[in-house]
Amino acid sequence: MERVIVAGAGPVGCVAALALARAGVPVVLLEAEAELPLDLRGSTFHPPTLDMLDDLGVVERLIGEGIVCPVWQHRDRSAGVVAEWDLALLRDDTRHPYRVQAEQYKLTRIIAEELKRFPHVSLRYRARATGVQQDADGVDVAIETPDGPETLRGAYLIAADGASSVIRRAIGIEFPGLTFPELWLCASTPYEFTRHFDKLAPIAYVADPEEWFVFVKVPGLWRLLLPTAPGETAADIVKEPYVQMRMQRVCPTGRDYALGHVTAYAVHQRVATSYRKGRVLLAGDAAHINNPLGGMGMNGGIHDAMNLSEKLAGVLRGETDAGVLDRYDRQRRPVAVEYVQSATLRNKAILEEKDPAVRRARQDDLKRTAADPIKARAFLLQSSMINAVQRAAALA
């Protein structure tokens, strides 16, 4: 059977490689770095994603390295808990009615170890995809290696090489959207915020018209996500005095925080104009990026990988025509636009709303919804991305 080349060994590329491997498809997985990156950006795994990882045989190991979160919250900085969402309401909709909090590098390492079981899979480090040419029979992927340039031949290429995808640019697919004027700061600390925030859930979105923030608990650490002011630079906002000042404004402790990982990043809302061009297919951040509020970016990318891998396996086994790959674009791209982009923008609006009347109305609506099990389940089907997966599957 002809092989598939996957560019990028992040969560999306790793999931695609494992799904294809389990289907008997030969795979070459390319990673530009010397080892799997210690990437902390994604840390929330939603119920349908956990179901998919269960199908791949890796979910129990991920759960073992993470924190199971059966509830999460909307909070107000002054008023405290606005709405608490109990994912047990989804027990009839998923095998995993909870979120799991685990840094994304834990999943990639679990999968890399699992891939060693498959002799038809090769994981190549220090192999950076730099371009692609294709014809009616396959793709030629140019890579840079420590030994010099090389060209790999495959039947198809999955571009999971991130938001700055070289492959997407090489094949001329546009990536329209917007970039927010402010950078966002993420800092982690072992400090236990539950000492100061009553009934704090492991995941909490805290609204404030002047300075909203997000708490996310991962094993051994709390991660704090904060917006910064337009014009502040990445170099400035990762300096310890600035980080300490921002964290003290969230929760005054009278002494410096012990800090773990600190990073600053630009935030975008973009979706590629197409997810397919011939034998090259985009997935994950190469296809869509959004603000992290709601934890939908990595999850949506994993959903891409599972959808696409199933179709590619069918094509390569001769069970279906290659035209089914156009259905991947028709299914996954509208979901990114209709669900992920709109939901993450709505989440940001709720957190930063400045008009007192609008803030009260939105919070009252969240309270009413959370208090009604039927409405709360409908809300959770949306926020947990179950609706998005079902919507994609229903598209012809």
Rosetta blueprint (number, residue, H / E / L):
1 M L
2 E L
3 R L
4 V E
5 I E
6 V E
7 A E
8 G L
9 A L
10 G L
11 P H
12 V H
13 G H
14 C H
15 V H
16 A H
17 A H
18 L H
19 A H
20 L H
21 A H
22 R H
23 A L
24 G L
25 V L
26 P L
27 V E
28 V E
29 L E
30 L E
31 E L
32 A L
33 E L
34 A L
35 E L
36 L L
37 P L
38 L L
39 D L
40 L L
41 R L
42 G L
43 S L
44 T E
45 F E
46 H L
47 P H
48 P H
49 T H
50 L H
51 D H
52 M H
53 L H
54 D H
55 D H
56 L L
57 G L
58 V L
59 V H
60 E H
61 R H
62 L H
63 I H
64 G H
65 E L
66 G L
67 I E
68 V E
69 C E
70 P L
71 V E
72 W E
73 Q E
74 H E
75 R E
76 D E
77 R L
78 S L
79 A L
80 G E
81 V E
82 V E
83 A E
84 E E
85 W E
86 D E
87 L H
88 A H
89 L H
90 L H
91 R L
92 D L
93 D L
94 T L
95 R L
96 H L
97 P L
98 Y L
99 R E
100 V E
101 Q E
102 A L
103 E L
104 Q H
105 Y H
106 K H
107 L H
108 T H
109 R H
110 I H
111 I H
112 A H
113 E H
114 E H
115 L H
116 K L
117 R L
118 F L
119 P L
120 H L
121 V E
122 S E
123 L E
124 R E
125 Y L
126 R L
127 A L
128 R E
129 A E
130 T E
131 G E
132 V E
133 Q E
134 Q E
135 D L
136 A L
137 D L
138 G L
139 V E
140 D E
141 V E
142 A E
143 I E
144 E E
145 T E
146 P L
147 D L
148 G E
149 P E
150 E E
151 T E
152 L E
153 R E
154 G E
155 A L
156 Y E
157 L E
158 I E
159 A E
160 A L
161 D L
162 G L
163 A L
164 S L
165 S L
166 V H
167 I H
168 R H
169 R H
170 A H
171 I L
172 G L
173 I L
174 E L
175 F L
176 P L
177 G E
178 L E
179 T E
180 F E
181 P E
182 E E
183 L E
184 W E
185 L E
186 C E
187 A E
188 S E
189 T E
190 P L
191 Y L
192 E L
193 F H
194 T H
195 R H
196 H L
197 F L
198 D L
199 K L
200 L L
201 A L
202 P L
203 I E
204 A E
205 Y E
206 V E
207 A E
208 D L
209 P L
210 E L
211 E L
212 W L
213 F E
214 V E
215 F E
216 V E
217 K E
218 V E
219 P L
220 G L
221 L E
222 W E
223 R E
224 L E
225 L E
226 L E
227 P E
228 T L
229 A L
230 P L
231 G L
232 E L
233 T L
234 A H
235 A H
236 D H
237 I H
238 V L
239 K L
240 E H
241 P H
242 Y H
243 V H
244 Q H
245 M H
246 R H
247 M H
248 Q H
249 R H
250 V H
251 C L
252 P L
253 T L
254 G L
255 R L
256 D L
257 Y L
258 A L
259 L L
260 G L
261 H L
262 V E
263 T E
264 A E
265 Y E
266 A E
267 V E
268 H E
269 Q E
270 R E
271 V E
272 A L
273 T L
274 S L
275 Y L
276 R E
277 K E
278 G L
279 R L
280 V E
281 L E
282 L E
283 A L
284 G H
285 D H
286 A H
287 A L
288 H E
289 I E
290 N L
291 N L
292 P L
293 L L
294 G L
295 G L
296 M L
297 G H
298 M H
299 N H
300 G H
301 G H
302 I H
303 H H
304 D H
305 A H
306 M H
307 N H
308 L H
309 S H
310 E H
311 K H
312 L H
313 A H
314 G H
315 V H
316 L H
317 R L
318 G L
319 E L
320 T L
321 D L
322 A L
323 G L
324 V H
325 L H
326 D H
327 R H
328 Y H
329 D H
330 R H
331 Q H
332 R H
333 R H
334 P H
335 V H
336 A H
337 V H
338 E H
339 Y H
340 V H
341 Q H
342 S H
343 A H
344 T H
345 L H
346 R H
347 N H
348 K H
349 A H
350 I H
351 L H
352 E H
353 E L
354 K L
355 D L
356 P H
357 A H
358 V H
359 R H
360 R H
361 A H
362 R H
363 Q H
364 D H
365 D H
366 L H
367 K H
368 R H
369 T H
370 A H
371 A H
372 D L
373 P H
374 I H
375 K H
376 A H
377 R H
378 A H
379 F H
380 L H
381 L H
382 Q H
383 S H
384 S L
385 M L
386 I H
387 N H
388 A H
389 V H
390 Q H
391 R H
392 A H
393 A H
394 A H
395 L L
396 A L
